[in-house]
Amino acid sequence: IEYIVGFFTAKKQCLHDLIAGTYVLEGKAREKGAGVSRDGAPSLISVNGPLAGMIYVISEGGLTIGRDALSCQVVLPSSQQNISKIHCLVTYNPMSKMFVINDRRSTYGTYLQNGTKVDPSRPMAVSSGTRFYLASRNNIFEVK
């Protein structure tokens, strides 16, 4: 009976999912390791922090980073209170071959590795190899 419930809910949640308030999301598998993705696609690499070593392919719509599992593709643990639910968005422009970091009005900010703060009203274009961090240097990412 527990699994039959899944056929009748909008998000295909079984009884245990409804009780826990969870559901399964479909998406590309995350790869562990250093460097760029296998196919050379634009990528976001977690350098340190709770997601250290994870590589995320930046799709056409970009990657949203934050603590909200329903809104973000790169989800940090809820214990990371200095990270906003929706902290920033990283996109890639294939025409200019540049990455764009857009702070989503996060509480503690998004910064380039040199300490420059990304202004929420002005997305920042950066090149491959640029590192940035969320709130503190405990959550560093690199775009490639």
N, C-alpha and C positions, 0 to 999 in steps of 0.2 A: 504494500500500500504506500509505503514511504516514497517509492520511485514513481508510482502512478500519478501522484500529485503533480509531478513535473510536466505532464502532458497538458495540464489545464491552467498553467500559470503563464503570464506573458513573457517572462524571462526564463522559462523552462527550469524553475527552481523546484527541487525536490523538498520534502518535508524538512530534512536536516538543514538545507540551505535557507529556508524560510525562518527556521528557529534561530540560526546563527546570523541571519541578515547578510548572506553572501550569495554569489552566483559566479559561474565560470565565464571568463571573457575569452574570446578567440583573438589570436593575433600571431605575429611572428615570434618564434622562440628566441629567447635571449641567449647569446653566446658568451662563454667565459673565455678570457684570454686577452692578450694585448694586441694592438695594431688595429687595422681597419677590417671591415667585414670581408668575407671571402670573395665577394664579387666586386669589391672596390666601390660599393655604394657609399654615399655620404653617411657618416656615422657619428654617434655620440658615445664617448668612452668615459666610464666612471673611473677616475684615477684613484680616489680614496673615499673613505666613508663607508656606510653600510652596503653600498652597491659596488664596491671596488672590484674592478676586473670585468664588469658587465659591459657589453657592447650592444648598442641599439641602432638599428638602421633608421635613418631619417627619411621618412616617406614624403610624398608630395605635400601632405597637409602639415608636416612638421611633427615635432614631439613636444608634448606638454609635460613638464616636470613638476611634481608636487606630492602631497600626501593623500590626495583624493583618488582612490582607485577607480572611481566611476568616470572621472574627467581627465585623468592623466595616463599617458602611456609609460612614463618612467615614474614609478611610485616608490617614494621613500617611506620608511616605517613611521607609524603615528607617534612613536617615541621621539621623533625629530621635531620637537615643538617649534624650533626656530625656522622651520621650512613651512611656508604657507600651503594651504590645501591645493591651490593652483599658483605655483611660484613663478614659472617662466615658460616661454615657448621658444623652441629652437627650430628654425627652418633653414632650407638650403635653396639657393637660387642657382639653377644649372647654367643660366645665361652668363652670369657674372662670376660663377664658381665661388661665391661667397656664402657664408653662413650668416644668419641674422638671429641675434639674441634679443628677445622681447620680454622684459620684466612685466609681470601681470599684476602690478601694484602689490607686490609682496611686502609683508611687514618688515622683514629684516634685510631686504635687498638682494640684488644679483650683482656680482662684481667680476671684472676681468682680473686675471692673476696679478696684475700690477697694482690692484687696488682701486681702479677706476670704476665708479658705480654706473650701472646701466640705468639710465633715466627711463621710468615707465612710459613717459610720453614720447620718447625717441628711441625706437629700436636701434640696436647697434650692429653694423655689418662687420664681420671678422673673417679672417682667412683661415684656411686649414692649419691645424696645429695650435690654434689659440686655446688657452685654458681659461676657465672661469669658475667661480664658486658661488654657492648659494648660502647667504647669511654669514658663514664663517669658512675658514680654510679647511674645515673638516669635511666639506662636500665639494671636491674639485672634479670638474668634467673637462674633457677635451673634445673638440670637433675635428674630424678628419674626413 
